Amino acid sequence: MPGHPDYWIQIVTQPDFLALQQQLLGHLEQIARERDPFWRPRVISMCSNISKPSGATGAVRRFTPFNSGGVPFITTSWMCRGSGRVHRFMAATYDAVPGTRGADDNASGIAVLLALAQHFANNPAPDPIRFAAFDLEEMGYAQCGSAQYARDLGSEPIRLMLSLEMLGYRDRTPGSQQYPLTGLDRLYPKTGDYLALVGNFKALPDLLRISHFMGKQVPTWWIPSGFKGELIPTTRRSDHAAFWDRGDRAIMVTDTADLRNPHYHSAQDQINTLDLDFLTQGCLGLIGALSHL
Ligand SMILES: [Zn+2]
């Protein structure tokens, strides 16, 4: 019924589950592979092609090369337009530990980033969403692309930054979920079958709202991490940390990495270890949440 809040929830366009899953698998197969000289340009070109202007929705792209130890690397970003002024910001890192294919870490995050960009290029969210693919997250905070990018932003405001970390590993075995602090296992599930939202105190209203909408698709738990994550240092281990340090609202979306996935940073981090239903549910959950932010 028009006018009833549920009506507005129903009209949010959701992609077909199986079509989205095929799209995500296609992205994973391009990205999660042995690194060859063409791997990095291939990821960049996927990012540049995904949100070309379509219909009434335009997209702009910006490629920012940066230097790390004298070697040029690239952060690529582009934007899906909306009518508001302050950007939502979605990002994932695309590098991987040498010697691994990085299927979960972090081809899964980039696959979801590309699927979200495709969706919101065709179905604009209320406010513009900027997407970015960062390089060199594995090199550590000082050299990573997200820290460079956050510095380049200067005083430009960001409404909310979401860092898409490893999103494709689920283990339904009881006891499969570990935690970085004793006591957390009494507050959170012992089974690794959920996505976690880790945000700073400033982002608390967004944590609640996003977990509400993501929870319609996949079990979702939120974890506040105050003082820029210094109280639980493991919560700083991704691209959102540079935005916490900038004073922005920022949230990491994650399958909790090595606290669940035994293939973390190993040659076994391959597509056949991922749960594609789980990845697709997470992507649908993010589409629902971003449509309502
Ligand atoms: Zn990693």
Boltz pocket constraint, residues with backbone or C-beta under 6 A from the ligand:
constraints:
  - pocket:
      binder: B
      contacts: [[A, 97], [A, 105], [A, 138], [A, 265]]
      max_distance: 6.0
